[in-house]
């Protein structure tokens, strides 16, 4: 069984590529989804309340993510506090899901969306697969989803690693800048290497 971390910036096409790996037989994990899930855990909510106050919750006691983001991303120190609370819970749940999926899949692929990327920061990953695409294409794709403006997307790209930085730490690179067939062929190649 091989565990792979799939990395790529906003609009690079990670979801499309995850789906292609899933069709080939990979088990898929999204660290974003796990990140949302841990915000429902009583122990995480308790630490968040103690650190950021009751204002980040709604009347039912659930975390309101935009309020949490406002409180946690206003200073680097607050972001560190948030990571200190959520990161251990995310990693524990990630490892649990990897173990579960590895019983039935030859490859488990985890989509990683943010944070420092390296083999050291992703100790659970056997390999790192980077997805790259030209910036104008990434902006167009992200805007097309209808959730963010071009200015929002550009601001997020400016905060993320560059494709070159991701490629430098990756074991495999998929260039998602051509036809679906071309991307599919690259996914197939990586799949064969991972299942060899």
QUIHUJO-V609324 format. One line per field, one symbol per residue. ss: DSSP state (@ for helix, = for strand, . for the rest). psi: psi as a letter, one per 30 degrees, with the letter a starting at -180 (. if undefined). burial: + if it has 16 or more other C-alpha atoms within 10 Angstrom, else -. A space follows every 50 residues. Layout:
BEGIN
ss->???
psi->???
burial->???
END
This chain:
BEGIN
ss->.======......@@@@@@@@@@@..====@@@@@@@@...@@@@@@@@@ @@.@@@=.....=.@@@@@@@@...@@@@@@@@@@@@@@@@@@@@@@@@@ @@....======..............======..@@@@@@@@@@.....@ @@@@@@@@@...@@@@@@@..====....@@@@@@@@@@@@@@@@.
psi->kkkkkjlllkgfgeeeeeeeeeffgkkkkjfeeeeeefffkeeeeeeeee eflffflaffgkkjeeeeeeefgfleeeeeeeeeeeeeeeeeeeeeeeee ffffkfkkkkjkfalkklfefiffkelkkkkklkeeeeeeeeeefgflle eeeeeeeffllleeeeeffkekkkjigbleeeeeeeeeeeeeefg.
burial->-+++++++++++++--++-+++---++++++--++--++----++-+++- -+---++-----+----+--++-----+--++--++--+++-++--++-- ++--+-+++++++---+-+--+-++-+++++++-+--++-+++------- --++--+--++-+--++-++-++++++-----++-++--++--+--
END
